[in-house]
């Protein structure tokens, strides 16, 4: 039994938690807070972030969008080298990661930017 546990542990991908923005060569990951009306805008509450990616020369583009770490919660999947999705429970500083589904390679990572609220008239 112990041998089985050791074998499974050896095959498990490493959980990577980013500490600074990164992207492999040919990859871009852009996060943009979706504008809100002045009356509804509250940076202390979760908000929507638009996630855009583009990965050049990737042989089999299948990506997972993950939160906080390379094995974190997965709010979206994509089978394209470029695309866009929105995530509605974001907060400033939450890490968004683009991870290759097949190899588990971390392709890019960015923290969610602050929500900028328009002035109240």
GROMACS elastic network, one bead per residue, 0.5 to 0.9 nm:
[ bonds ]
;  ai    aj funct       b0    kb
    1     4     6  0.52259   500
    1     5     6  0.65323   500
    1     6     6  0.87861   500
    2     5     6  0.51614   500
    2     6     6  0.61937   500
    2     7     6  0.86108   500
    3     6     6  0.50755   500
    3     7     6  0.60977   500
    3     8     6  0.86520   500
    4     7     6  0.50929   500
    4     8     6  0.62196   500
    4     9     6  0.85913   500
    5     8     6  0.51905   500
    5     9     6  0.61324   500
    5    10     6  0.86350   500
    6     9     6  0.51140   500
    6    10     6  0.61912   500
    6    11     6  0.88155   500
    7    10     6  0.52093   500
    7    11     6  0.65087   500
    7    12     6  0.88960   500
    8    11     6  0.52569   500
    8    12     6  0.62822   500
    9    12     6  0.52322   500
    9    13     6  0.85477   500
   10    13     6  0.81915   500
   12    15     6  0.89095   500
   13    70     6  0.88843   500
   13    71     6  0.82572   500
   13   103     6  0.88713   500
   13   104     6  0.68027   500
   13   105     6  0.89456   500
   14    70     6  0.79481   500
   14    71     6  0.80919   500
   14   104     6  0.86446   500
   15    69     6  0.64019   500
   15    70     6  0.54088   500
   15    71     6  0.54877   500
   15    72     6  0.82169   500
   16    68     6  0.88664   500
   16    69     6  0.54048   500
   16    70     6  0.51405   500
   16    71     6  0.73975   500
   16   106     6  0.79089   500
   17    68     6  0.64452   500
   17    70     6  0.65975   500
   17    71     6  0.87934   500
   17    95     6  0.84680   500
   18    21     6  0.72205   500
   18    22     6  0.81769   500
   18    68     6  0.78009   500
   18    69     6  0.68378   500
   18    70     6  0.85901   500
   18    95     6  0.75081   500
   18    97     6  0.85416   500
   18   109     6  0.69326   500
   18   110     6  0.83388   500
   19    95     6  0.89684   500
   20   109     6  0.78765   500
   20   110     6  0.74476   500
   20   111     6  0.81494   500
   21    95     6  0.89316   500
   21   108     6  0.75888   500
   21   109     6  0.54256   500
   21   111     6  0.70063   500
   22    28     6  0.89083   500
   22    29     6  0.87870   500
   22   107     6  0.80653   500
   22   108     6  0.53616   500
   22   109     6  0.53369   500
   22   110     6  0.68536   500
   23    26     6  0.79809   500
   23    27     6  0.57072   500
   23    28     6  0.62244   500
   23    29     6  0.73132   500
   23   106     6  0.83168   500
   23   107     6  0.57763   500
   23   109     6  0.64584   500
   23   110     6  0.86444   500
   24    27     6  0.54792   500
   24    28     6  0.79940   500
   24    55     6  0.88241   500
   24   106     6  0.82646   500
   24   107     6  0.55579   500
   24   108     6  0.63261   500
   25    28     6  0.84648   500
   25    55     6  0.86463   500
   25    56     6  0.84928   500
   25   107     6  0.88475   500
   26    54     6  0.79508   500
   26    55     6  0.57071   500
   26    56     6  0.50641   500
   26    57     6  0.74078   500
   26    58     6  0.87895   500
   27    53     6  0.73685   500
   27    54     6  0.56987   500
   27    56     6  0.62971   500
   27   107     6  0.69346   500
   27   108     6  0.68996   500
   28    52     6  0.80311   500
   28    53     6  0.54902   500
   28    54     6  0.52976   500
   28    55     6  0.64316   500
   28    56     6  0.89836   500
   28   107     6  0.86961   500
   28   108     6  0.69188   500
   29    51     6  0.72145   500
   29    52     6  0.57655   500
   29    54     6  0.67892   500
   29    55     6  0.86773   500
   29    96     6  0.89447   500
   29    97     6  0.84669   500
   29    98     6  0.76505   500
   29   107     6  0.89259   500
   29   108     6  0.61818   500
   29   109     6  0.69683   500
   29   110     6  0.70232   500
   30    50     6  0.80617   500
   30    51     6  0.59690   500
   30    52     6  0.51391   500
   30    53     6  0.63315   500
   30    54     6  0.89917   500
   30   110     6  0.75010   500
   31    49     6  0.64700   500
   31    50     6  0.56712   500
   31    52     6  0.64716   500
   31    53     6  0.88682   500
   31    96     6  0.83232   500
   31   110     6  0.72399   500
   31   111     6  0.78309   500
   31   112     6  0.62233   500
   31   113     6  0.71339   500
   32    35     6  0.88849   500
   32    48     6  0.86896   500
   32    49     6  0.54904   500
   32    50     6  0.50952   500
   32    51     6  0.67239   500
   32    52     6  0.84144   500
   32   112     6  0.74958   500
   32   113     6  0.69192   500
   32   115     6  0.88246   500
   33    36     6  0.88899   500
   33    47     6  0.75082   500
   33    48     6  0.61380   500
   33    50     6  0.61720   500
   33    51     6  0.89475   500
   33    90     6  0.87034   500
   33   112     6  0.76103   500
   33   113     6  0.67134   500
   33   114     6  0.73032   500
   33   115     6  0.58017   500
   33   116     6  0.78505   500
   34    47     6  0.76836   500
   34    48     6  0.55755   500
   34    49     6  0.54497   500
   34    50     6  0.63279   500
   34    86     6  0.86535   500
   34   115     6  0.80314   500
   35    41     6  0.83329   500
   35    48     6  0.84115   500
   35   115     6  0.79575   500
   35   116     6  0.77064   500
   35   117     6  0.75468   500
   35   118     6  0.83511   500
   36    39     6  0.82178   500
   36    40     6  0.64158   500
   36    41     6  0.55090   500
   36    42     6  0.89128   500
   36    47     6  0.87107   500
   36    48     6  0.89652   500
   36   115     6  0.89270   500
   36   116     6  0.87432   500
   36   117     6  0.70107   500
   36   118     6  0.77960   500
   37    40     6  0.53931   500
   37    41     6  0.59115   500
   37   117     6  0.76773   500
   37   118     6  0.70395   500
   37   120     6  0.89517   500
   38    41     6  0.52797   500
   38    42     6  0.85282   500
   38   117     6  0.61844   500
   38   118     6  0.52175   500
   38   119     6  0.62541   500
   38   120     6  0.54086   500
   38   121     6  0.80555   500
   39    42     6  0.84317   500
   39   118     6  0.89311   500
   39   120     6  0.70337   500
   40   117     6  0.89333   500
   41    45     6  0.84297   500
   41    47     6  0.84700   500
   41   115     6  0.82061   500
   41   116     6  0.82532   500
   41   117     6  0.56124   500
   41   118     6  0.77587   500
   42    45     6  0.56398   500
   42    46     6  0.82198   500
   42    47     6  0.82266   500
   42   115     6  0.80102   500
   42   116     6  0.89470   500
   42   117     6  0.72366   500
   43    46     6  0.72699   500
   43    47     6  0.75085   500
   43    91     6  0.76242   500
   43    92     6  0.79355   500
   43   114     6  0.73540   500
   43   115     6  0.55787   500
   43   116     6  0.75285   500
   43   117     6  0.75728   500
   44    47     6  0.88471   500
   44    91     6  0.78197   500
   44    92     6  0.88757   500
   45    89     6  0.86462   500
   45    90     6  0.86838   500
   45    91     6  0.73469   500
   46    88     6  0.70729   500
   46    90     6  0.52078   500
   46    91     6  0.53063   500
   46    92     6  0.87022   500
   47    87     6  0.81829   500
   47    88     6  0.54967   500
   47    89     6  0.55603   500
   47    90     6  0.52101   500
   47    91     6  0.63287   500
   47    92     6  0.89974   500
   47   115     6  0.76556   500
   48    86     6  0.65234   500
   48    87     6  0.54458   500
   48    89     6  0.61562   500
   48    90     6  0.58761   500
   48    91     6  0.83760   500
   49    85     6  0.85164   500
   49    86     6  0.56231   500
   49    87     6  0.54171   500
   49    88     6  0.63567   500
   49    89     6  0.80635   500
   49    90     6  0.62554   500
   49    91     6  0.85617   500
   49   112     6  0.73747   500
   49   113     6  0.86345   500
   49   115     6  0.89585   500
   50    84     6  0.69540   500
   50    85     6  0.59292   500
   50    87     6  0.65778   500
   50    88     6  0.87264   500
   51    65     6  0.89437   500
   51    83     6  0.82193   500
   51    84     6  0.54813   500
   51    85     6  0.53131   500
   51    86     6  0.58919   500
   51    87     6  0.75504   500
   51    96     6  0.83950   500
   52    82     6  0.73969   500
   52    83     6  0.57273   500
   52    85     6  0.67378   500
   52    86     6  0.87521   500
   53    81     6  0.76088   500
   53    82     6  0.52168   500
   53    83     6  0.56237   500
   53    84     6  0.66051   500
   53    98     6  0.81073   500
   53   108     6  0.88155   500
   54    80     6  0.87625   500
   54    81     6  0.57237   500
   54    83     6  0.67468   500
   55    58     6  0.64028   500
   55    61     6  0.81103   500
   55    80     6  0.88198   500
   55    81     6  0.51417   500
   55    82     6  0.61847   500
   55   107     6  0.84576   500
   56    81     6  0.69069   500
   56    82     6  0.84855   500
   57    61     6  0.89863   500
   57    81     6  0.84055   500
   58    61     6  0.57787   500
   58    81     6  0.70550   500
   60    79     6  0.82558   500
   60    80     6  0.85495   500
   60    81     6  0.83982   500
   60   100     6  0.89983   500
   60   102     6  0.85473   500
   61    78     6  0.79399   500
   61    79     6  0.55944   500
   61    80     6  0.53527   500
   61    81     6  0.51773   500
   61    82     6  0.87016   500
   61   100     6  0.74616   500
   61   101     6  0.84734   500
   62    77     6  0.75775   500
   62    78     6  0.57689   500
   62    80     6  0.63528   500
   62    81     6  0.75934   500
   62    99     6  0.85363   500
   62   100     6  0.59967   500
   62   101     6  0.55469   500
   62   102     6  0.71690   500
   63    76     6  0.86967   500
   63    77     6  0.58138   500
   63    78     6  0.52002   500
   63    79     6  0.62723   500
   63    80     6  0.76249   500
   63    81     6  0.81761   500
   63    98     6  0.63756   500
   63    99     6  0.54884   500
   63   101     6  0.51138   500
   63   102     6  0.82320   500
   63   107     6  0.88935   500
   64    74     6  0.66218   500
   64    75     6  0.82333   500
   64    76     6  0.61848   500
   64    78     6  0.64087   500
   64    79     6  0.88496   500
   64    97     6  0.79923   500
   64    98     6  0.59012   500
   64    99     6  0.51942   500
   64   100     6  0.63525   500
   64   101     6  0.58118   500
   65    70     6  0.88860   500
   65    73     6  0.84614   500
   65    74     6  0.56977   500
   65    75     6  0.63481   500
   65    76     6  0.52206   500
   65    77     6  0.59334   500
   65    78     6  0.79923   500
   65    96     6  0.68322   500
   65    97     6  0.56588   500
   65    99     6  0.64606   500
   66    69     6  0.66291   500
   66    70     6  0.62633   500
   66    71     6  0.70441   500
   66    72     6  0.55248   500
   66    73     6  0.55459   500
   66    75     6  0.65896   500
   66    76     6  0.75005   500
   66    77     6  0.88709   500
   66    95     6  0.82261   500
   66    96     6  0.58462   500
   66    97     6  0.50027   500
   66    98     6  0.64576   500
   66    99     6  0.71644   500
   67    70     6  0.75451   500
   67    71     6  0.81324   500
   67    72     6  0.51704   500
   67    73     6  0.53179   500
   67    74     6  0.64216   500
   67    75     6  0.76881   500
   67    94     6  0.71581   500
   67    95     6  0.57297   500
   67    97     6  0.62270   500
   68    71     6  0.82537   500
   68    72     6  0.57729   500
   68    73     6  0.76791   500
   68    94     6  0.63499   500
   68    96     6  0.63144   500
   68    97     6  0.73257   500
   68   111     6  0.88715   500
   69    73     6  0.81353   500
   69    95     6  0.73057   500
   69    96     6  0.79374   500
   69    97     6  0.69222   500
   70    73     6  0.87562   500
   70    97     6  0.66332   500
   70    98     6  0.80763   500
   70    99     6  0.65768   500
   70   104     6  0.77165   500
   70   105     6  0.83452   500
   70   106     6  0.66385   500
   71    74     6  0.81961   500
   71    99     6  0.89593   500
   71   104     6  0.87986   500
   72    97     6  0.89892   500
   74    77     6  0.75221   500
   75    87     6  0.73357   500
   76    85     6  0.76739   500
   76    86     6  0.89609   500
   76    87     6  0.84474   500
   77   101     6  0.86392   500
   78    81     6  0.81773   500
   78    82     6  0.86086   500
   78    83     6  0.77648   500
   79    82     6  0.87657   500
   80    83     6  0.66833   500
   87    90     6  0.65275   500
   90    93     6  0.86683   500
   90    94     6  0.66595   500
   90   112     6  0.71352   500
   91    94     6  0.57940   500
   91   112     6  0.66136   500
   91   113     6  0.80317   500
   91   114     6  0.74856   500
   91   115     6  0.80142   500
   92    95     6  0.88333   500
   92   111     6  0.73198   500
   92   112     6  0.51264   500
   92   113     6  0.53647   500
   92   115     6  0.70286   500
   93   110     6  0.86884   500
   93   112     6  0.50142   500
   93   113     6  0.64447   500
   93   114     6  0.75110   500
   94   110     6  0.83671   500
   94   111     6  0.53102   500
   94   112     6  0.52811   500
   94   113     6  0.84066   500
   95   109     6  0.67672   500
   95   110     6  0.56984   500
   95   112     6  0.62241   500
   96   108     6  0.84505   500
   96   109     6  0.56866   500
   96   110     6  0.55175   500
   96   111     6  0.60091   500
   96   112     6  0.69846   500
   97   106     6  0.71820   500
   97   107     6  0.75959   500
   97   108     6  0.58050   500
   97   110     6  0.66387   500
   97   111     6  0.86592   500
   98   105     6  0.87382   500
   98   106     6  0.62630   500
   98   107     6  0.54571   500
   98   108     6  0.51538   500
   98   109     6  0.62597   500
   99   102     6  0.88418   500
   99   103     6  0.84311   500
   99   104     6  0.58516   500
   99   105     6  0.56623   500
   99   107     6  0.54501   500
   99   108     6  0.72367   500
   99   109     6  0.87931   500
  100   103     6  0.57363   500
  100   105     6  0.52644   500
  100   106     6  0.65327   500
  100   107     6  0.66899   500
  101   104     6  0.54289   500
  101   105     6  0.78295   500
  102   105     6  0.81328   500
  103   106     6  0.89083   500
  104   107     6  0.88817   500
  106   109     6  0.76651   500
  110   113     6  0.86946   500
  112   115     6  0.87720   500
  113   116     6  0.88742   500
  117   120     6  0.85513   500
  118   121     6  0.89236   500
